[in-house]
Structure formats: C-alpha cells, structure tokens
Amino acid sequence: MSKDSTSAPQPVALIAGITGGIGSDVARRLTAAGWLVAGYARSAEKLAALQAELPALHIIEADATQPAAVEAAVQSTVTRFGRIDAYVHAVGSILIKPAHLTKLDEWQRVIDLNLNSAFYGLKSAVVPMQAQGGGSIVLISSVAAQTGMPNHEAIAAAKSGVNGLVLAAAASYANKSIRVNAVAPGLVDTPLAAALLGSEQAREMSAKMHPLGKVGRAANVG
C-alpha cells in the first residue's frame, strides 16, 4: 500500500481498530507516506488521543462487531474523502484457554471480534471499491491459524476463518481490481498482549511457541 506519487487523487485508507497497537502503527506509517487516513474504534478517549498525535485523521467512534456501525464508518469515510483505496482490519483479541475451559460467551466474543468484524468490514468496504474501480483489503490473521499451538483453540478457529474469508474474497473480487490479502503475525508486543508478556519468563515462553522464536513488534506488521 505504498503511495504512488504520480497518481492524481491522494490515496485514502480506512483502518478498523485504529487505536490498537497494530492499527495505530499502520495509521502513523500511512500518514507519513502522504495518505489520507480514517479509522474507527470503540473508545472515544483513545480516538481523541490518537487524533491529538495525528491531527489529520478522520476518526469514527464505532463498534467493529456491529454491522450497521461498520457500514456507517465506511460511508463516513467516503463522504469525507470521496473514496477508499485501502481497508485494513486490525481488530482482534487474545484468549489463551483449552477448549474444555473456554466458556461459550468467551468463544462467541473471540469469533465476533476476530472473524465477524472482519467480514462486516470487508463486506462494506468492497462496495465503494467496486464503484471506484478497485482497491486493496488487508485483514490481520495469526500464525495460530497455521501452526498448532496449545490453548489457542478459539483464536485459531477465528483466524482460520479469516484466512478462508480472504481466499474466497480474493477470488470473488479479483475481476473488480480489488486485492484481498491477510497478514499472519505471531504474538505482537502491543497493549492487547501485555497480560501475556508481564514477566521475562512469560516473554521467553511465548517466544518459543512461535516459528521465529521471538515476540514481534507492531512495526513488523505495519
């Protein structure tokens, strides 16, 4: 999603989960590259703090698990900037529990945050992209969907669903010049993962569970 300096319109990106570790890093990088950036998240306080850092942001308070709110966020971005060239879904959660200890409401929450919200975002974003003749969609998956990791049943299932969504949508919208891809990081050192990385021992154990043998940084993903 690099900026093409020869293109006429300034490119526009919409980021779901813009206040998170990965989402905010993507926002900083795209803003620095000359993109117009919009983003939505639930916390008005966190949105205001990010906009204080990046004043040009178009921020939208919206719950990514609510289809109508996501559709409204997409429409707000199109109304403000006229188009959406890139949609980045950086919404997610972490639940480290074996299946027999996972409560049904915990399971549903993981599916809602990681899979359903990705579908709602993609479903809404492809509408203006088709009308304008193309675009790019990036959904954040996880290495847990590709590598068997203990106590990751819920997140592995949700992110596997994201991978399937990406494969099917990429095939569905290729003839509309819409690219759909996934990025599958391991554990990333963000506020979301803070509880899992509270000690050096916990950090070392987490690192050993991932193929690269280390905990990633948001900049590695963005």
C-alpha positions in Angstrom: 0.0 0.0 0.0 2.8 2.4 -0.9 1.8 5.8 -2.2 2.2 6.3 -5.9 3.3 9.9 -6.4 2.1 10.0 -10.0 -1.5 9.2 -9.2 -3.9 12.1 -9.2 -6.1 11.6 -6.1 -4.4 11.4 -2.7 -4.9 7.7 -1.6 -7.4 7.0 1.3 -7.1 4.3 3.9 -9.7 3.2 6.4 -8.4 1.3 9.4 -10.6 -0.8 11.7 -9.2 -0.9 15.2 -7.1 2.2 14.6 -6.4 2.7 18.3 -4.7 -0.7 18.8 -1.0 -1.3 18.6 -1.0 -2.5 15.0 -3.8 -0.2 13.8 -2.2 2.9 15.2 1.2 2.0 13.8 -0.3 1.5 10.3 -2.0 4.9 10.7 1.3 6.6 11.5 3.1 5.0 8.6 0.4 5.8 6.0 0.1 9.3 7.3 3.8 9.8 7.0 3.6 8.4 3.4 1.1 11.0 2.4 -2.2 9.0 2.7 -5.5 10.4 3.9 -6.4 8.1 6.9 -9.7 7.4 8.6 -10.2 4.9 11.3 -12.8 3.5 13.7 -12.7 2.1 17.2 -14.9 1.9 20.3 -13.0 4.1 22.7 -13.7 7.8 22.2 -10.8 8.6 24.7 -8.3 6.6 22.7 -9.5 8.0 19.4 -9.1 11.5 20.7 -5.6 10.8 22.0 -4.5 9.4 18.6 -6.0 12.3 16.7 -4.1 14.7 19.0 -0.9 12.9 17.8 -2.1 12.7 14.1 -4.5 15.8 13.6 -5.3 15.0 10.0 -7.0 11.7 11.0 -10.7 11.3 10.3 -11.8 9.4 13.5 -15.1 7.5 13.9 -16.4 6.1 17.1 -17.8 2.7 16.1 -18.1 -0.9 17.4 -16.5 -3.2 14.8 -18.8 -6.1 15.9 -21.9 -4.1 14.9 -22.6 -4.4 11.1 -24.6 -1.1 10.9 -21.8 0.8 12.7 -19.2 -0.6 10.4 -21.3 0.3 7.3 -21.7 3.8 8.7 -17.9 4.2 9.3 -17.3 3.2 5.6 -19.9 5.7 4.5 -18.5 8.4 6.7 -15.1 7.9 5.1 -16.5 8.0 1.6 -18.4 11.2 2.5 -15.3 12.8 3.9 -12.7 11.7 1.3 -14.7 10.5 -1.7 -13.2 7.0 -1.9 -11.4 4.2 0.0 -8.3 2.8 -1.6 -7.3 0.6 1.2 -9.1 -1.1 4.1 -7.1 -2.5 6.9 -8.8 -4.7 9.6 -6.7 -4.6 12.7 -9.4 -5.6 15.2 -8.7 -8.6 17.4 -8.5 -10.3 20.8 -6.5 -12.9 22.6 -7.9 -15.9 24.6 -5.4 -18.5 25.8 -7.5 -21.4 27.1 -8.0 -25.0 26.2 -11.4 -25.9 24.7 -12.9 -27.5 27.8 -12.2 -24.4 29.9 -13.5 -21.9 27.3 -16.9 -20.5 28.2 -19.4 -20.2 25.4 -19.6 -16.4 25.8 -15.8 -16.2 25.6 -15.9 -18.3 22.4 -18.5 -16.1 20.8 -16.6 -12.9 21.8 -13.5 -14.2 20.1 -15.5 -15.1 16.9 -17.2 -11.7 17.0 -14.0 -9.7 17.4 -11.8 -11.6 15.1 -13.9 -13.1 12.3 -17.3 -11.5 12.2 -15.9 -7.9 12.4 -13.5 -8.8 9.6 -16.5 -9.9 7.4 -18.5 -6.8 8.2 -15.6 -4.6 7.3 -14.8 -6.4 4.0 -18.5 -6.6 3.1 -18.9 -2.8 3.5 -15.5 -1.7 2.1 -15.9 -3.6 -1.2 -19.0 -1.5 -2.1 -17.2 1.8 -2.7 -14.1 0.0 -4.1 -16.2 -1.6 -6.8 -17.8 1.7 -7.7 -14.4 3.4 -8.0 -12.7 0.6 -9.9 -10.5 -1.1 -7.4 -8.8 -1.1 -4.0 -6.9 -3.2 -1.5 -8.1 -5.0 1.6 -5.8 -6.4 4.3 -7.1 -8.5 7.2 -4.9 -9.3 10.1 -4.8 -13.1 10.7 -2.5 -15.0 13.0 0.2 -17.7 12.9 -2.1 -19.6 15.3 -4.3 -20.4 12.3 -1.4 -22.2 10.6 0.5 -23.7 13.4 -0.9 -26.0 16.1 -0.4 -24.1 19.4 -1.7 -25.3 22.7 -4.6 -23.5 24.3 -5.3 -21.4 21.2 -8.5 -23.2 20.0 -10.7 -20.2 19.9 -8.3 -17.7 18.3 -7.0 -20.4 15.9 -10.6 -21.2 14.7 -11.4 -17.5 14.3 -8.3 -16.6 12.4 -8.6 -19.7 10.2 -12.0 -18.3 9.3 -10.3 -15.0 8.4 -7.9 -16.9 6.1 -10.8 -18.6 4.4 -12.6 -15.3 4.0 -9.5 -13.8 2.4 -9.1 -16.7 -0.1 -12.7 -16.6 -1.2 -13.0 -12.8 -1.4 -9.7 -12.5 -3.3 -11.2 -14.9 -5.9 -14.6 -13.1 -5.9 -13.3 -9.6 -6.4 -10.2 -10.1 -8.5 -12.1 -9.2 -11.6 -13.1 -5.9 -9.9 -9.4 -5.0 -9.4 -9.8 -5.4 -5.6 -6.9 -7.2 -3.9 -7.6 -9.1 -0.7 -4.8 -10.3 1.5 -4.0 -11.5 5.0 -1.0 -10.8 7.2 -0.4 -13.5 9.8 1.9 -12.3 12.6 2.8 -14.3 15.7 2.4 -12.7 19.1 3.0 -8.9 18.8 4.1 -6.7 21.7 1.1 -4.4 21.9 -1.2 -3.4 24.8 -3.5 -6.3 23.9 -0.7 -8.8 24.6 0.5 -7.0 27.8 -1.0 -9.6 30.1 0.8 -12.4 28.3 4.2 -10.6 28.5 4.2 -9.4 32.0 7.4 -11.1 33.0 10.6 -12.1 31.3 9.8 -15.8 31.8 6.4 -15.3 30.2 8.0 -13.4 27.3 10.5 -16.2 26.7 7.8 -18.9 26.8 5.7 -17.0 24.4 8.6 -16.5 22.0 9.4 -20.2 22.0 5.9 -21.0 20.8 6.3 -19.0 17.6 8.3 -20.0 14.5 10.6 -17.0 14.6 11.4 -17.6 18.2 10.7 -14.1 19.3 7.9 -11.7 20.1 7.1 -9.3 17.2 6.6 -5.6 17.2 3.8 -3.6 15.6 6.2 -2.1 13.1 6.9 -5.6 11.8 3.3 -5.9 10.8 2.6 -2.4 9.6 
